[in-house]
């Protein structure tokens, strides 16, 4: 799949991030009231689950104050309804529970690619995302739409280091990512594991022994495993090499290790993939297909 040529913000990204007041959107699009039965969700929305407690809280708020921020919709290309939701499905679901008959909407023209872009960004903007979900959202935006870390940071109000650090987490093995999603590890713990060639033993120690982030960082620098030797001072990697490993791991979404030869004139770059899909994506990246 060929990466899009555009390097800046997508039209969908810009459209989602504008503020919309109850009368008129900041880009001049009028807000209108639409019968709720004329609105349908996007069947390709990447978010499939909605927390029951969040919906209940939003339903109570809508009963008291109504829907303050209009939904963004487009003409429904499937013909299921008159309009299809581009952003605001949670509000639509909560409004149904609150038994509202009409909803404020802003109607815009978007193609399917732009709708997907907006859906990903809207999910990233959620406050309840865990670090892995947020990182995967950034990765999708970079791979599918050609956004750079700098542009994402600028548009989403995040620092570039925040985005880069989260992307590095995706180089960790799946069992560790699962621990992170389940709340057994924090993002701070996970960052300490990224430089390790085999981070799983330390991840298990963190969970079993309830290690602090600082203690995890200490053990990551000087691993203490039964039956193993501590690395000699001659094999320790400098900060620049570790930083480069982290940057490459974040860019590829895979674990990358760099080993210099003792004479300093060469070395090896090792890329670890976890599945054939990872290998296929790596081959396409190296061949310039994506």
Beta strands, then each sheet from edge to edge (+ up, - down):
strand 1: 31-35
strand 2: 39-40
strand 3: 71-75
strand 4: 83-87
strand 5: 102-107
strand 6: 255-260
strand 7: 267-272
sheet 1: 1+ 5- 3- 4+ 2+
sheet 2: 6+ 7-
end
